[in-house]
Amino acid sequence: MSDENVRQLARSAGLAETWTDALGQSQQVSIASLHRILAALGFPAATAGDREESLRRLASRTTLPPLVTLQAGSRLTLPRHGSPRALLHYEDGGTASLRFSVRADRLVGPVIDRAGYHRLEIADREVTIAVAPRRCVTIADRAQGRRLWGVAAQVYGLRRPGDHGIGDATAVRDLAVGAASRGADAVALSPVHSLFAADPGRYGPYSPSSRLFFNPLFADPEIVFGAERVATHRRESAALEQAALVDWRPAAEAKHALLRRLFEDFETHDAAQDTALSRSFDAFVQAGGELLRGHALFEALHGKWLGSEPARGYWRDWPPAFRQGLGQPDDADMAAFVEAEGSTVRFHQFLQWITARSFEAAQAAAVGAGMRIGLIGDLAIGMDRAGSHAWSRQSDLLLGLGIGAPPDEFNRQGQDWGLSGFSPQALVSTGFEPFLSTVRAAMRHAGGVRIDHVMGLQRLWLVPEGASPAEGAYLDYPLDDLLRLLALESLRHGAVVIGEDLGTVPRGFRRRLSDAGIAGMDVMWFERNRGGFRTPSRWRRDAVSMTTTHDLPTVAGWWRGADIETRGALGLAAEGEAEQRKRDRRRLWLAFGAAGIAEGPPPPVDDPAPAVDAALGFVASSPAPLMLAPLEDLLGLAEQPNLPGTIDQHPNWRRRLELPAAKLFDDPAVARRAALIAARRA
């Protein structure tokens, strides 16, 4: 088969044959890479017969899909299908008879202006019509003329008595109430997605097992059972709670042991007697349906096979009867496991119930304390290929392809993040159910959501399994549909949407986000021009402003050069960084002075506090509708939560704050900086 035939098939499948590197040079994807990626997408091109069959399957995508999106006030347009007459059943009641005009291969219908998920009967089909508002609920909608501010926190790093050494939803509640007392309107959280209950050593929050469910280690059982009942099941955990770093394995084991004792108590005293708590749990399980059952079954199976000899933590290594997710429900071995381990499956459903109730209470407390937004969750870009979603919903994902990034000036070989993403074909064929379930889970107990690597709504760099990241290619996603569905779910949940749009951004993409009411992110370290740092008055009015992120230096660490020292000790620092930092300190202080934030000479390297104060005031002066202050900067800490490029060499995702969350805003330095921010935002 000719190379051009392969490239034609790639274009039809939504693959980009070329990409632009960090120097602005056009690069072409190799034919060998296109073959591998096409095969992983389910469109092989090894032979002429393969290509013809792949083209036939691609052509079938033009038929009427199960869900069609449009913006309210637009005409309903469908692929031509049967009769030009249809019946539309509105979600909130009422029915309308529709008539379509035929234009080539399209049916053009009337304007639909009622937002919601409506049901269309046309010929022999029923189709969901998702009518979205023009844009998401915006931060400005919530602000009502004010410029808001909030804090950004790593959940695990928060501290409270009785937390077993890991921050939890009640620590989040304490933080939110304290921040609200100083005028804050939001708490942006690190991801709280489900990880691997049987393997607590896998604690990276951006490599979730499932984004549909919570990490139970963040649950506070007192929210459900009360302090007195929980106290009877507690064991000594002072050493874990007092540690400066989260010791994930023993802390997780202690927390799970407590939750297991509570579960056994619940089964004996609540489930057996049909109490109100028991009925609440049963309703939660019923509402969770097959998604919850599949996740709980995975957790039970993962615990079994990880504990076998040899350990088999990846579901692809399990015996065949257990590899197919929920696809083989009648298999005798699987049925026997479910019968024997039904209590274990129920335990993992119980964990999700407790955790959901915990975050529900935290959001209610944040709003009750006066916050206009409350909690802002963080939605990771993908899922671990060895996790719950990949096992239970295999057809949702592109399991033979990993999400990553092409080579650039910082990563000359490119990046493979070890994550799997949604299949665009699966999204369309299922009426976008996997995407909708994920968005709803993120918004359910929050006032907003931050979407990591939001460019993934338009395209993802996908790498064939086992290949170099440089051998990947960009795959297009149905951006229009995804933006409309986000707007509709934002309306229904009353949640704002923030998109992490740092790095390489497709041309015109930020305008699309802005039009859709999705706020971008402006981070001080990246707001530069040729002469130094850009004055905050020139920052975007439709983006959230921040001093830094979890992957970047804190202000104190940057000023001191602690990040360069740390990377230098690990052999990761670039030549000349220290000298460049000296120049950048002067430039940043000049920018502070030009903005009226600071005066006089810059402080010495070993006295970063004035620079921290100035940086927070600088960022707070931006026209952004929301400014987020990381707790590390409010406290003036030097160490950042995560150091990219390291695994065990640096305590990533482990650092705990010294003060209890309930007392953070009583600290004089934090209170002073909060007042400084509030004054600038006012």
C-alpha positions as CSV (number, residue, x, y, z in Angstrom):
1,M,0.0,0.0,0.0
2,S,1.3,3.4,-0.9
3,D,2.4,5.9,1.7
4,E,-0.2,8.4,0.5
5,N,-3.0,5.8,1.0
6,V,-1.8,5.4,4.6
7,R,-1.8,9.2,5.1
8,Q,-5.2,9.5,3.6
9,L,-6.6,6.9,6.0
10,A,-4.8,8.7,8.9
11,R,-6.5,12.0,8.0
12,S,-9.9,10.3,7.8
13,A,-9.3,8.9,11.3
14,G,-8.5,12.3,12.7
15,L,-4.7,11.9,12.9
16,A,-2.5,14.8,12.1
17,E,0.3,13.8,9.7
18,T,2.4,16.8,10.8
19,W,3.1,18.8,13.9
20,T,5.0,22.0,14.8
21,D,7.9,21.7,17.2
22,A,9.0,24.2,19.8
23,L,11.1,26.1,17.2
24,G,8.1,26.5,14.9
25,Q,9.4,23.9,12.4
26,S,7.0,21.5,10.8
27,Q,7.7,17.8,11.5
28,Q,6.1,14.9,9.7
29,V,4.9,11.7,11.4
30,S,6.5,8.6,10.0
31,I,4.6,6.0,8.0
32,A,5.6,3.4,10.5
33,S,4.2,5.4,13.4
34,L,0.9,6.0,11.5
35,H,0.6,2.3,10.9
36,R,1.0,1.5,14.6
37,I,-1.4,4.3,15.7
38,L,-4.0,3.4,13.2
39,A,-3.9,-0.2,14.3
40,A,-4.4,0.8,17.9
41,L,-7.3,3.0,16.9
42,G,-9.0,0.0,15.2
43,F,-8.3,1.1,11.7
44,P,-5.5,-1.1,10.4
45,A,-3.8,-0.4,7.1
46,A,-1.3,-3.2,6.7
47,T,-3.0,-4.5,3.5
48,A,-5.3,-3.0,0.8
49,G,-8.2,-5.1,2.4
50,D,-7.4,-3.7,5.8
51,R,-7.5,-0.1,4.4
52,E,-10.8,-0.7,2.6
53,E,-12.5,-2.1,5.7
54,S,-11.1,0.7,7.8
55,L,-12.4,3.3,5.4
56,R,-15.8,1.6,5.4
57,R,-15.9,1.7,9.2
58,L,-14.9,5.4,9.2
59,A,-17.6,6.2,6.6
60,S,-20.3,4.7,8.9
61,R,-19.6,7.5,11.4
62,T,-21.6,9.8,9.2
63,T,-24.8,8.0,10.2
64,L,-27.1,9.4,12.9
65,P,-25.3,9.1,16.3
66,P,-27.1,8.4,19.6
67,L,-26.5,12.0,20.8
68,V,-26.4,15.3,18.9
69,T,-25.2,18.5,20.5
70,L,-26.2,22.1,19.6
71,Q,-26.1,25.5,21.2
72,A,-29.4,26.9,22.3
73,G,-30.8,29.2,19.7
74,S,-29.3,27.2,16.8
75,R,-31.0,25.1,14.2
76,L,-31.2,21.3,14.8
77,T,-29.2,19.8,11.9
78,L,-28.8,16.0,11.5
79,P,-27.3,13.5,9.0
80,R,-30.1,12.5,6.6
81,H,-32.1,9.7,8.1
82,G,-35.5,8.6,7.0
83,S,-38.5,10.8,7.3
84,P,-38.2,14.7,7.5
85,R,-40.7,14.6,10.3
86,A,-39.9,13.9,14.0
87,L,-41.2,14.3,17.5
88,L,-39.2,16.1,20.2
89,H,-39.8,15.3,23.9
90,Y,-38.4,18.0,26.1
91,E,-36.6,17.0,29.2
92,D,-38.8,19.2,31.4
93,G,-42.0,18.1,29.8
94,G,-43.9,18.9,26.6
95,T,-43.6,17.6,23.1
96,A,-43.1,19.4,19.8
97,S,-43.6,18.1,16.2
98,L,-40.6,19.0,14.0
99,R,-40.3,19.2,10.3
100,F,-36.9,19.1,8.6
101,S,-35.9,20.4,5.2
102,V,-33.6,18.2,3.1
103,R,-30.3,19.8,2.1
104,A,-28.0,17.4,0.3
105,D,-27.1,14.8,2.9
106,R,-28.4,16.8,5.9
107,L,-31.7,17.4,7.6
108,V,-32.1,21.0,8.7
109,G,-34.7,21.5,11.4
110,P,-36.1,24.4,13.5
111,V,-34.3,26.5,16.1
112,I,-34.1,24.8,19.6
113,D,-33.8,27.3,22.5
114,R,-34.5,25.2,25.6
115,A,-31.3,23.8,27.2
116,G,-31.4,20.2,28.4
117,Y,-31.2,16.6,27.2
118,H,-34.2,16.1,25.0
119,R,-35.4,13.0,23.3
120,L,-36.0,13.0,19.5
121,E,-38.0,10.3,17.8
122,I,-37.2,10.2,14.1
123,A,-38.1,7.4,11.7
124,D,-36.9,4.2,13.5
125,R,-34.5,5.9,15.9
126,E,-34.5,7.7,19.2
127,V,-31.7,10.3,19.6
128,T,-30.7,12.5,22.5
129,I,-30.5,16.2,21.6
130,A,-28.2,17.9,24.1
131,V,-29.0,21.7,23.9
132,A,-26.3,23.7,25.6
133,P,-26.2,27.3,26.8
134,R,-23.9,29.6,25.0
135,R,-21.2,29.2,27.7
136,C,-20.4,27.7,31.0
137,V,-21.3,29.3,34.3
138,T,-18.4,31.7,34.6
139,I,-16.4,33.0,37.6
140,A,-17.8,36.5,36.7
141,D,-21.3,35.1,37.1
142,R,-20.4,34.0,40.6
143,A,-18.4,37.2,41.4
144,Q,-21.2,39.7,40.7
145,G,-18.8,42.5,39.9
146,R,-16.1,41.5,42.5
147,R,-12.6,40.2,41.8
148,L,-12.5,37.0,43.8
149,W,-9.6,35.2,45.4
150,G,-9.0,31.8,46.8
151,V,-6.4,29.3,47.9
152,A,-4.8,26.2,46.2
153,A,-4.1,23.2,48.4
154,Q,-2.7,19.7,48.3
155,V,-5.4,17.7,50.1
156,Y,-3.0,15.0,51.5
157,G,-0.7,17.8,52.9
158,L,-3.4,19.3,55.1
159,R,-3.4,18.4,58.8
160,R,-6.0,17.8,61.5
161,P,-6.2,15.7,64.7
162,G,-7.3,12.1,63.9
163,D,-6.4,12.2,60.2
164,H,-4.1,9.0,60.4
165,G,-1.3,10.9,58.7
166,I,-3.2,11.9,55.5
167,G,-5.1,15.1,54.9
168,D,-8.8,14.5,54.3
169,A,-12.1,16.1,53.4
170,T,-12.7,17.5,56.9
171,A,-9.3,19.2,56.8
172,V,-10.5,20.7,53.5
173,R,-13.6,21.9,55.3
174,D,-11.5,23.4,58.0
175,L,-9.3,25.2,55.5
176,A,-12.3,26.5,53.6
177,V,-14.0,27.9,56.7
178,G,-10.7,29.6,57.7
179,A,-10.1,31.0,54.2
180,A,-13.7,32.3,54.0
181,S,-13.3,34.2,57.2
182,R,-10.5,36.2,55.5
183,G,-12.6,36.9,52.4
184,A,-11.7,34.0,50.1
185,D,-14.3,32.5,47.8
186,A,-12.6,29.3,46.6
187,V,-10.4,26.4,47.6
188,A,-8.7,24.7,44.6
189,L,-7.8,21.1,45.4
190,S,-5.3,18.6,44.1
191,P,-7.0,15.6,42.4
192,V,-9.0,13.4,44.7
193,H,-9.5,10.6,42.2
194,S,-9.5,7.0,43.1
195,L,-6.0,5.4,43.1
196,F,-5.2,1.8,44.0
197,A,-6.5,0.8,47.4
198,A,-4.4,-2.4,47.5
199,D,-1.2,-0.6,46.4
200,P,-0.9,2.7,48.4
201,G,2.6,3.1,47.0
202,R,1.0,4.4,43.9
203,Y,0.0,7.8,45.2
204,G,0.6,10.2,42.3
205,P,-2.7,12.1,42.1
206,Y,-2.5,12.6,38.3
207,S,-2.3,8.9,37.5
208,P,-5.7,7.8,38.8
209,S,-7.2,4.3,38.6
210,S,-10.5,6.0,37.9
211,R,-11.7,9.6,37.7
212,L,-15.3,8.5,38.4
213,F,-14.6,7.8,42.1
214,F,-12.9,9.2,45.1
215,N,-9.7,8.2,46.9
216,P,-11.2,6.8,50.2
217,L,-8.1,7.8,52.1
218,F,-9.6,11.3,52.0
219,A,-12.8,10.2,53.7
220,D,-13.7,11.3,57.3
221,P,-16.0,8.6,58.7
222,E,-17.1,10.9,61.5
223,I,-19.2,12.8,58.9
224,V,-21.4,9.7,58.6
225,F,-21.0,7.9,62.0
226,G,-20.2,10.7,64.4
227,A,-17.1,11.2,66.5
228,E,-18.2,8.9,69.4
229,R,-18.9,5.9,67.3
230,V,-15.7,6.3,65.2
231,A,-13.6,6.7,68.4
232,T,-14.5,3.2,69.5
233,H,-12.7,1.8,66.4
234,R,-9.6,4.1,66.4
235,R,-6.1,2.8,67.2
236,E,-3.0,4.8,68.1
237,S,-1.8,6.8,65.1
238,A,0.1,9.8,66.6
239,A,3.4,9.0,64.9
240,L,1.8,9.0,61.5
241,E,-0.1,12.2,62.2
242,Q,3.0,14.0,63.5
243,A,5.3,13.1,60.6
244,A,6.5,15.9,58.3
245,L,5.9,13.7,55.2
246,V,3.0,11.4,54.4
247,D,4.2,7.8,54.8
248,W,1.7,6.5,52.3
249,R,1.8,2.8,52.9
250,P,1.5,2.6,56.7
251,A,-0.8,5.6,56.8
252,A,-3.1,4.0,54.2
253,E,-3.0,0.6,56.0
254,A,-4.0,2.3,59.3
255,K,-6.8,4.3,57.6
256,H,-8.2,1.3,55.7
257,A,-8.1,-0.8,58.9
258,L,-10.2,1.8,60.7
259,L,-12.7,1.9,57.7
260,R,-12.8,-1.9,57.7
261,R,-13.7,-2.0,61.4
262,L,-16.4,0.6,60.8
263,F,-17.8,-1.4,57.9
264,E,-18.1,-4.5,59.9
265,D,-19.8,-2.5,62.6
266,F,-22.1,-1.0,60.0
267,E,-23.0,-4.5,58.6
268,T,-23.8,-5.8,62.0
269,H,-25.8,-2.9,63.4
270,D,-27.1,-0.9,60.5
271,A,-27.5,-3.1,57.5
272,A,-29.0,-5.9,59.6
273,Q,-31.5,-3.6,61.2
274,D,-32.4,-1.5,58.1
275,T,-31.5,1.9,59.7
276,A,-31.5,5.2,58.0
277,L,-27.8,4.9,57.4
278,S,-28.3,1.6,55.8
279,R,-31.0,2.9,53.5
280,S,-28.8,5.9,52.6
281,F,-26.0,3.4,51.6
282,D,-28.4,1.2,49.6
283,A,-29.6,4.3,47.7
284,F,-26.0,5.3,47.0
285,V,-25.2,1.9,45.6
286,Q,-28.3,1.8,43.5
287,A,-27.5,5.3,42.1
288,G,-23.9,4.2,41.4
289,G,-25.1,1.3,39.3
290,E,-22.8,-0.7,37.0
291,L,-20.1,2.0,37.2
292,L,-19.8,1.7,41.0
293,R,-20.1,-2.1,40.9
294,G,-17.4,-2.3,38.3
295,H,-15.0,-0.1,40.3
296,A,-15.6,-2.0,43.5
297,L,-15.2,-5.4,41.8
298,F,-11.9,-4.2,40.3
299,E,-10.6,-3.1,43.8
300,A,-11.5,-6.6,45.2
301,L,-9.8,-8.4,42.3
302,H,-6.8,-6.1,42.3
303,G,-6.3,-6.9,46.0
304,K,-6.6,-10.6,45.3
305,W,-4.1,-10.8,42.5
306,L,-1.6,-8.2,43.8
307,G,-1.4,-10.4,46.9
308,S,-0.9,-13.6,44.9
309,E,2.5,-15.2,44.3
310,P,3.9,-13.9,42.1
311,A,2.2,-10.6,42.5
312,R,0.1,-9.5,39.5
313,G,-0.9,-5.9,39.8
314,Y,-1.7,-5.3,36.2
315,W,-5.0,-6.7,35.1
316,R,-3.6,-7.9,31.8
317,D,-1.5,-10.4,33.8
318,W,-4.6,-11.9,35.5
319,P,-6.0,-15.2,34.5
320,P,-8.1,-14.9,31.3
321,A,-11.5,-15.2,33.1
322,F,-10.7,-12.0,35.1
323,R,-9.2,-9.8,32.3
324,Q,-12.4,-8.7,30.5
325,G,-13.8,-6.3,33.0
326,L,-17.6,-6.5,33.1
327,G,-17.6,-8.1,29.7
328,Q,-17.7,-11.7,31.0
329,P,-20.3,-11.6,33.7
330,D,-21.4,-15.2,33.2
331,D,-17.9,-16.7,33.5
332,A,-17.9,-19.4,36.2
333,D,-14.6,-18.3,37.8
334,M,-15.7,-14.7,37.9
335,A,-19.1,-15.7,39.3
336,A,-17.5,-17.8,42.0
337,F,-15.2,-14.9,43.0
338,V,-18.1,-12.5,43.2
339,E,-20.0,-14.9,45.4
340,A,-17.1,-15.6,47.7
341,E,-15.9,-12.0,47.9
342,G,-19.2,-10.2,47.8
343,S,-18.5,-8.6,51.2
344,T,-15.2,-7.2,49.8
345,V,-17.0,-5.7,46.8
346,R,-19.6,-4.2,49.2
347,F,-16.8,-2.8,51.4
348,H,-15.3,-0.8,48.4
349,Q,-18.8,0.5,47.7
350,F,-19.0,1.5,51.3
351,L,-15.7,3.4,51.0
352,Q,-17.1,5.4,48.1
353,W,-20.2,6.3,50.0
354,I,-18.3,7.5,53.0
355,T,-15.9,9.6,50.9
356,A,-18.7,11.1,48.8
357,R,-20.5,12.2,52.0
358,S,-17.3,13.7,53.3
359,F,-16.7,15.9,50.3
360,E,-20.4,16.8,50.1
361,A,-20.1,18.1,53.7
362,A,-16.9,20.0,52.9
363,Q,-18.5,21.8,49.9
364,A,-21.6,22.6,52.0
365,A,-19.4,24.1,54.8
366,A,-17.5,26.2,52.3
367,V,-20.6,27.7,50.8
368,G,-22.2,28.0,54.2
369,A,-19.1,30.0,55.3
370,G,-19.8,32.5,52.5
371,M,-17.7,31.3,49.7
372,R,-19.2,32.1,46.3
373,I,-17.6,29.1,44.6
374,G,-16.3,26.8,47.3
375,L,-14.3,23.7,46.3
376,I,-12.7,23.5,42.8
377,G,-11.8,19.9,41.9
378,D,-9.0,18.9,39.6
379,L,-9.7,16.6,36.7
380,A,-6.7,14.6,35.5
381,I,-6.1,14.3,31.8
382,G,-6.3,10.5,31.7
383,M,-6.3,7.2,33.6
384,D,-3.7,4.6,34.5
385,R,-3.8,1.8,32.0
386,A,-3.6,-0.7,34.9
387,G,-6.5,0.8,36.7
388,S,-10.2,0.4,37.4
389,H,-11.6,2.3,34.4
390,A,-9.2,0.6,32.0
391,W,-10.3,-2.8,33.3
392,S,-14.0,-2.3,33.7
393,R,-14.7,-0.1,30.7
394,Q,-12.1,-1.2,28.2
395,S,-14.1,-0.1,25.1
396,D,-14.1,3.5,26.4
397,L,-10.3,3.9,26.1
398,L,-7.4,3.7,23.6
399,L,-5.5,1.1,25.6
400,G,-2.8,0.6,23.1
401,L,-1.9,4.3,23.1
402,G,-0.4,6.5,25.8
403,I,-1.0,10.2,26.4
404,G,2.1,12.4,26.3
405,A,3.7,15.3,24.6
406,P,6.0,15.7,21.5
407,P,9.6,16.6,21.8
408,D,10.3,20.2,22.8
409,E,13.1,22.4,24.1
410,F,12.6,21.0,27.7
411,N,12.1,17.3,26.8
412,R,14.0,16.5,23.7
413,Q,12.7,12.9,23.5
414,G,9.1,13.9,24.2
415,Q,7.0,12.5,27.0
416,D,4.8,9.5,27.6
417,W,2.7,10.0,30.8
418,G,1.6,6.4,31.1
419,L,-2.0,7.3,30.9
420,S,-4.9,6.2,28.7
421,G,-7.5,8.5,27.2
422,F,-11.0,8.2,25.7
423,S,-11.5,6.8,22.2
424,P,-13.2,9.5,20.1
425,Q,-15.1,6.8,18.3
426,A,-16.3,5.4,21.6
427,L,-17.4,8.8,22.8
428,V,-19.6,9.3,19.7
429,S,-21.0,5.7,19.6
430,T,-22.0,5.8,23.3
431,G,-23.6,9.2,23.2
432,F,-20.5,10.7,25.1
433,E,-21.5,8.7,28.2
434,P,-17.8,8.2,29.4
435,F,-17.1,11.9,29.2
436,L,-20.4,12.9,30.8
437,S,-20.0,10.5,33.6
438,T,-16.5,11.9,34.3
439,V,-17.6,15.5,34.2
440,R,-20.6,14.8,36.5
441,A,-18.3,13.0,39.0
442,A,-16.0,16.0,39.0
443,M,-18.8,18.5,39.5
444,R,-21.0,16.6,41.9
445,H,-19.6,17.9,45.2
446,A,-17.8,21.0,44.0
447,G,-18.4,24.5,42.9
448,G,-16.0,24.2,40.0
449,V,-13.5,22.0,38.2
450,R,-10.1,22.6,36.8
451,I,-9.4,20.5,33.7
452,D,-5.7,19.4,33.5
453,H,-4.2,19.8,30.0
454,V,-7.4,21.2,28.7
455,M,-6.0,21.1,25.2
456,G,-7.0,17.5,25.3
457,L,-10.5,18.6,24.5
458,Q,-9.2,19.3,20.9
459,R,-6.3,17.0,20.5
460,L,-4.0,14.6,22.3
461,W,-0.5,13.5,21.5
462,L,-0.7,9.7,21.5
463,V,2.2,7.3,21.7
464,P,2.0,3.6,20.6
465,E,2.6,1.3,23.5
466,G,6.3,0.5,23.7
467,A,7.3,3.2,21.3
468,S,9.3,6.3,21.9
469,P,7.3,9.5,22.6
470,A,8.8,11.0,19.5
471,E,6.9,8.3,17.5
472,G,3.5,9.7,18.5
473,A,1.0,11.9,16.6
474,Y,-1.9,14.2,17.5
475,L,-5.4,12.8,17.4
476,D,-8.4,15.1,17.0
477,Y,-11.3,15.1,19.4
478,P,-14.8,16.4,18.9
479,L,-14.1,19.8,20.5
480,D,-17.5,21.4,19.6
481,D,-19.5,18.6,21.2
482,L,-17.3,18.5,24.3
483,L,-17.5,22.2,24.9
484,R,-21.3,22.2,24.5
485,L,-21.6,19.3,27.0
486,L,-19.3,21.0,29.5
487,A,-21.5,24.1,29.2
488,L,-24.7,22.1,29.8
489,E,-23.2,20.2,32.8
490,S,-21.8,23.5,34.2
491,L,-25.3,24.9,34.0
492,R,-26.9,21.9,35.7
493,H,-24.4,21.7,38.5
494,G,-23.8,25.5,38.9
495,A,-20.1,24.8,38.5
496,V,-17.4,27.1,37.0
497,V,-14.8,25.5,34.7
498,I,-11.1,26.4,34.5
499,G,-8.8,25.0,31.8
500,E,-5.1,24.4,32.4
501,D,-3.8,25.9,29.1
502,L,-0.1,26.1,29.8
503,G,2.4,24.8,27.3
504,T,1.9,24.3,23.6
505,V,-1.6,25.5,22.7
506,P,-3.2,25.1,19.2
507,R,-3.8,28.4,17.4
508,G,-7.2,29.9,18.2
509,F,-7.8,27.4,21.1
510,R,-7.8,30.0,23.9
511,R,-10.4,32.0,22.0
512,R,-12.6,28.9,21.8
513,L,-12.2,28.5,25.6
514,S,-13.0,32.1,26.3
515,D,-16.1,31.9,24.1
516,A,-17.2,28.8,25.9
517,G,-16.9,30.5,29.3
518,I,-13.9,28.4,30.4
519,A,-11.2,30.4,32.3
520,G,-7.6,29.8,31.3
521,M,-4.6,30.0,33.7
522,D,-2.0,32.8,34.0
523,V,1.0,31.8,36.1
524,M,3.5,34.5,37.1
525,W,6.6,32.6,36.0
526,F,5.3,32.4,32.5
527,E,4.0,36.0,32.2
528,R,7.0,37.4,30.6
529,N,8.0,39.7,27.7
530,R,11.4,40.5,26.2
531,G,12.3,42.9,28.9
532,G,11.3,40.9,31.9
533,F,8.0,40.1,33.6
534,R,4.7,41.4,32.2
535,T,2.8,43.9,34.3
536,P,-0.3,42.2,35.8
537,S,-2.6,44.8,34.2
538,R,-1.7,43.2,30.9
539,W,-2.7,39.7,32.0
540,R,-5.9,38.1,30.7
541,R,-9.3,39.1,32.0
542,D,-10.7,35.6,31.3
543,A,-8.0,33.6,33.1
544,V,-7.3,32.6,36.7
545,S,-4.1,34.2,38.0
546,M,-1.6,32.3,40.2
547,T,1.9,32.8,41.5
548,T,2.9,29.2,40.8
549,T,1.6,25.6,40.4
550,H,2.3,22.3,42.1
551,D,5.0,21.5,39.4
552,L,6.8,24.8,39.7
553,P,8.9,26.5,42.4
554,T,7.3,28.3,45.2
555,V,8.1,32.0,45.3
556,A,10.4,31.6,48.4
557,G,12.1,28.6,46.7
558,W,12.5,30.5,43.5
559,W,13.9,33.6,45.2
560,R,16.4,31.5,47.2
561,G,17.3,29.3,44.2
562,A,16.3,26.2,46.2
563,D,14.8,24.6,43.2
564,I,18.1,25.0,41.3
565,E,20.0,23.5,44.2
566,T,17.7,20.6,44.4
567,R,17.8,19.8,40.7
568,G,21.5,20.4,40.7
569,A,22.0,17.8,43.4
570,L,20.0,15.3,41.3
571,G,21.9,16.2,38.0
572,L,18.8,17.9,36.5
573,A,19.8,21.5,36.5
574,A,20.7,23.2,33.2
575,E,24.1,25.0,32.8
576,G,23.9,28.7,33.6
577,E,20.6,28.5,35.5
578,A,22.0,30.1,38.6
579,E,23.3,33.1,36.7
580,Q,20.0,33.4,34.8
581,R,18.2,33.4,38.1
582,K,20.2,36.3,39.4
583,R,19.1,38.4,36.3
584,D,15.5,37.2,36.7
585,R,15.4,38.2,40.3
586,R,16.3,41.8,39.4
587,R,13.7,41.8,36.6
588,L,11.0,40.5,38.8
589,W,11.7,43.0,41.5
590,L,11.7,45.8,38.9
591,A,8.2,44.5,37.7
592,F,7.0,44.6,41.3
593,G,8.2,48.2,41.6
594,A,6.7,49.3,38.2
595,A,3.3,47.9,39.4
596,G,3.5,49.8,42.6
597,I,3.8,46.7,44.7
598,A,7.3,47.1,46.1
599,E,9.9,49.8,46.5
600,G,13.6,50.0,47.3
601,P,16.3,47.4,46.5
602,P,15.4,43.7,46.2
603,P,15.8,41.7,49.4
604,P,18.8,39.4,49.8
605,V,18.5,35.8,48.5
606,D,18.3,34.4,52.1
607,D,15.4,36.7,53.0
608,P,12.6,35.7,50.5
609,A,9.6,36.9,52.7
610,P,9.4,40.4,51.1
611,A,9.5,38.8,47.6
612,V,6.7,36.5,48.6
613,D,4.6,39.4,49.8
614,A,5.3,41.3,46.7
615,A,4.5,38.4,44.4
616,L,1.1,37.7,46.0
617,G,0.2,41.4,45.7
618,F,1.5,41.5,42.1
619,V,-0.7,38.6,41.0
620,A,-3.6,39.8,43.1
621,S,-3.5,43.1,41.1
622,S,-4.3,41.3,37.8
623,P,-7.7,41.8,36.2
624,A,-8.4,38.0,36.5
625,P,-11.8,37.2,37.9
626,L,-10.2,34.8,40.4
627,M,-6.7,34.8,41.9
628,L,-5.5,31.6,43.6
629,A,-2.8,31.7,46.2
630,P,-1.1,28.4,46.8
631,L,-0.8,27.6,50.5
632,E,2.9,27.1,50.1
633,D,3.2,30.8,49.1
634,L,0.9,32.0,51.9
635,L,3.1,30.2,54.3
636,G,6.4,31.3,52.6
637,L,7.6,27.7,52.1
638,A,10.6,26.9,49.9
639,E,9.7,23.4,48.8
640,Q,7.3,22.6,46.0
641,P,4.8,19.7,46.1
642,N,6.2,18.0,43.0
643,L,9.5,18.1,41.1
644,P,8.9,16.9,37.5
645,G,11.5,14.5,36.2
646,T,11.9,12.7,39.6
647,I,10.2,9.7,41.2
648,D,11.9,8.6,44.4
649,Q,14.7,11.2,44.4
650,H,12.4,13.9,45.8
651,P,9.5,13.6,48.3
652,N,6.8,14.3,45.6
653,W,3.2,14.4,46.8
654,R,4.2,13.8,50.4
655,R,4.9,17.1,52.2
656,R,2.6,18.0,55.0
657,L,1.9,21.5,56.4
658,E,3.0,22.1,60.0
659,L,-0.1,23.9,61.2
660,P,-3.6,22.2,61.4
661,A,-5.9,23.4,58.6
662,A,-8.2,25.0,61.1
663,K,-5.5,27.3,62.3
664,L,-3.7,28.2,59.1
665,F,-5.3,31.5,58.7
666,D,-4.6,32.4,62.4
667,D,-0.9,32.3,61.6
668,P,0.3,36.0,61.5
669,A,2.2,35.7,58.2
670,V,-0.8,33.9,56.5
671,A,-3.3,36.4,57.9
672,R,-1.1,39.3,56.8
673,R,-0.7,38.0,53.3
674,A,-4.5,37.1,53.0
675,A,-5.2,40.8,54.0
676,L,-2.8,42.0,51.4
677,I,-4.5,39.9,48.7
678,A,-8.0,40.9,49.8
679,A,-7.0,44.6,49.6
680,R,-5.6,44.2,46.1
681,R,-8.6,42.3,44.9
682,A,-10.9,44.9,46.3
